[in-house]
Amino acid sequence: MGLWLGVYESRLRLFTPEGHLLPTPEESAAQERQLKEQERQLKEQAQQRAERLAEKLRELGIDPANL
């Protein structure tokens, strides 16, 4: 794999041959939690938008279930 040891913020860390810092397991887990939260928020926003659009259709006398 060709990883290198180095010091980053006073801690021994792994780097790729290109010099990119590899995340620790804790950093990877935090990143994954953040991505899941963003996905949850996007899903919630889409659901709210769909509900608003369905309500608008009902106001116009259109049943969204029959589309």
Beta strands, then each sheet from edge to edge (+ up, - down):
strand 1: 4-8
strand 2: 11-15
sheet 1: 1+ 2-
end
